[in-house]
């Protein structure tokens, strides 16, 4: 329904004008006796505006948490020996194949490691080393994928 905008021309027209809506829209300006005022909603206040990026809580840490696994989960350590790599991540069905979500840390001996808490089940994964997808050369099981290569498999 569209709101009516009546502009009274005399005092007799004011008395016969239809009543205003029961709940005025927030921020609507009404003219009263030559002055403008902002009407306030009579209902509960609206929710606060969404926080700005500076006010938002911090995103997930860039390294996986080191806390103990939740009940029913097991800590699984992924390892890759590649001393010349500049970066390494593990991506798989357990993290929606997000190639940046699970970074690996480089040990002094050139081995890369990442620990992930996983619930019992079967998971496929691959390593992303310096931007290149590679299968785990130490995986006990692997399966063919739709990209013409293989995914490594870990069962918890």
N, C-alpha and C positions, 0 to 999 in steps of 0.2 A: 504494500500500500504506500502511495506517495504522500508525504506530509503536505498539508495545506499551508500556504503562506498568505494569511489575511493581513492586510494593512488597514487598520481602522482609520476612517477619515473624520469621524466625530465620536463623541462620547456615546451617542445612542447606538452606533454600530458595534462598539466594544461589548456591550451587554448581550448582543445577539450573536456574537461570533462563537463558533464551535469551541468546545473545551480543548486545551492542548493535550498531546499524548500523555499517557500515564507515566511513561518512562522516557524522558527526553534523552536524545543521543548525547554522549559525552562530547564536550567541546562545541556544541551548537550555540550560536550567538543569538540572543533574543534582544529585541529593542524594547526598552521599557522607559517611558517618560523621557525620551530623547537621549538616553544613555545606553550603552551596550554593556551587557554582562554575560559571562560565560556560565551556562547552566552546569550543575554538577549532577552526576548520575545518583539516583536514590538507591540503587542496588549496591551489592558488594563491590569493592574496588576491583579493577581489572588487574591481572597478574603483572608483575614487574617486567620490564623489557628484558629481552635476552641479553646476557652479558657480552661485552665486547671481547675481542680476542685477548686483550691484555688482562681481562678479569676472569677468563675461563680457567678452570683448573688445568694443571699440566697434563699433557697427553701421556700416553704410555711411555715408560722409560725406554731408551734406545737399547738397553741391555735387558735380558730376561731377569726377572726377580730371582733372588737366591734363597727365598723362603722355602720351607718344606712343602712337599706336594700336599694337595687336599686329600681328604679321606677317599680311598679307592684309587688314587692316582699313583703313578710311579715316576721317579726321576729317570729320564733316559738321556744319556750323554751321547751326542753325535760328535764324531772325531774325523778329521781329514788331515792327512799329512801333505802339506804343500808349502814349504818354507819360502818360496818366491812370490806367493800371492800377496796382494795389497789389501784385499778385503774378501770376506767369505760370509755367507749366510746359509741357513738351511730353510727351505720352503717345502711345504707339503700339505697333505690333506688336513693336518692338525692345526694349521694356521691360514687356511684358505689360500694356499699357494702364494702368500704375500712374500715377495722376495726381499723385503726390507724389515719385516717384523721380527725375525729371529737372527740377530747377528751372532757371529761366532767370534771368539776371542783368540788371539794368536799367543801361543805359549812360547817360551824362550827357545825351545827345541824345534820350532817351525811347525808344530802341530796346531791345528785350529780346533776349538771345542765350543760346544753349546749344550746346555742342559735344559731340557723341556719336561714339564710335568704332564704326563698323559694318562688318561683313563684307559682301562683295559679295552683293547680293540686292535685292529689292523690298520696301519697307516702307510701311505706312499709318500715318498719325499725325494728331493734332489738337492744338491748343493749349488749355490750360485757363487762362483769364484771369479772375481774381477769382471763381473757382468756376464760370465759364460755359465750356462747350465751344465752340470756334470753329475753323473751317477756316483753313488758311494762305491768306491772300489773294494771296500771291505764288507759290503752288505751280504748277508747270508741268503737273501732272496731278492729277486727283481722281477718286474713284469713289463711287458711292452706297453708303450703309451701311444697316443694318437699323433705324436710328432715324429714318429720313426725312430725313437730311441727308447731307453728303458727308465723306469722309475724304480728306485730302491724301496724295499718294504721292511718295516719294523712291526713286530707284533708284541703287544704289551700284555 
